């Protein structure tokens, strides 16, 4: 199993503003094929925490991706937060 910090690093490198959750999940799974969607989502939040200390826009962008991914069902429908 992949370490969450490794997945978080990958999420941080691949996440881009406006990126859809499925696109990010697909990109992350290209590098880490074993983690579940839930594990990738946790890694996205971990990436936010890693970048929060810097106070940069990257933390806000990662947070938006993590929230959107968490609130998106596997089918792609958005559920209420």
C-alpha positions as CSV (number, residue, x, y, z in Angstrom):
1,X,0.0,0.0,0.0
2,X,1.2,3.5,-0.8
3,X,2.1,5.8,2.0
4,X,-0.4,8.8,2.4
5,X,2.5,11.3,2.2
6,X,3.6,9.9,-1.1
7,X,0.1,10.1,-2.5
8,X,-0.3,13.6,-1.0
9,X,2.9,14.7,-2.8
10,X,1.5,13.3,-6.1
11,X,-1.8,15.1,-5.5
12,X,0.0,18.3,-4.8
13,X,2.0,18.0,-8.0
14,X,-0.9,17.1,-10.2
15,X,-3.8,19.2,-8.9
16,X,-4.7,22.2,-10.9
17,X,-7.4,24.9,-10.4
18,X,-10.6,23.9,-12.1
19,X,-9.6,20.2,-12.4
20,X,-12.5,17.8,-12.0
21,X,-12.2,15.2,-9.3
22,X,-12.3,12.3,-11.8
23,X,-9.4,13.8,-13.7
24,X,-7.3,14.2,-10.6
25,X,-8.2,10.7,-9.3
26,X,-7.3,9.2,-12.7
27,X,-4.0,11.1,-12.8
28,X,-3.1,10.1,-9.2
29,X,-4.1,6.4,-9.9
30,X,-1.7,6.5,-12.9
31,X,1.1,6.9,-10.3
32,X,-0.5,5.0,-7.4
33,X,-3.0,2.4,-8.8
34,X,-3.9,0.7,-5.4
35,X,-5.4,3.4,-3.2
36,X,-9.1,3.8,-3.0
37,X,-10.9,7.1,-3.8
38,X,-11.2,7.6,0.0
39,X,-7.5,7.3,0.5
40,X,-6.7,9.7,-2.4
41,X,-9.2,12.2,-0.8
42,X,-7.5,11.9,2.5
43,X,-4.2,12.4,0.8
44,X,-5.6,15.6,-0.8
45,X,-6.5,16.9,2.6
46,X,-3.0,16.0,3.8
47,X,-1.5,17.9,0.9
48,X,-3.6,20.9,2.0
49,X,-2.2,20.7,5.5
50,X,1.4,20.4,4.1
51,X,0.9,23.6,2.1
52,X,-1.1,25.6,4.7
53,X,2.1,26.6,6.5
54,X,3.3,28.5,3.5
55,X,0.1,30.6,3.3
56,X,0.2,30.4,-0.5
57,X,-2.6,30.1,-3.1
58,X,-1.6,26.4,-3.5
59,X,-3.2,25.4,-0.2
60,X,-6.5,27.1,-1.3
61,X,-6.4,25.4,-4.7
62,X,-5.7,22.0,-3.0
63,X,-8.5,22.6,-0.5
64,X,-11.0,23.3,-3.3
65,X,-10.0,20.0,-5.1
66,X,-10.2,18.0,-1.8
67,X,-13.6,19.3,-0.9
68,X,-15.0,18.8,-4.4
69,X,-13.6,15.2,-4.5
70,X,-15.0,14.4,-1.1
71,X,-18.4,15.6,-2.1
72,X,-18.5,13.7,-5.4
73,X,-19.8,10.3,-5.6
74,X,-18.1,7.6,-7.7
75,X,-20.8,8.1,-10.3
76,X,-19.9,11.8,-10.6
77,X,-23.0,13.2,-8.9
78,X,-22.3,15.9,-6.3
79,X,-23.9,15.3,-2.9
80,X,-24.7,17.9,-0.3
81,X,-21.9,18.7,2.1
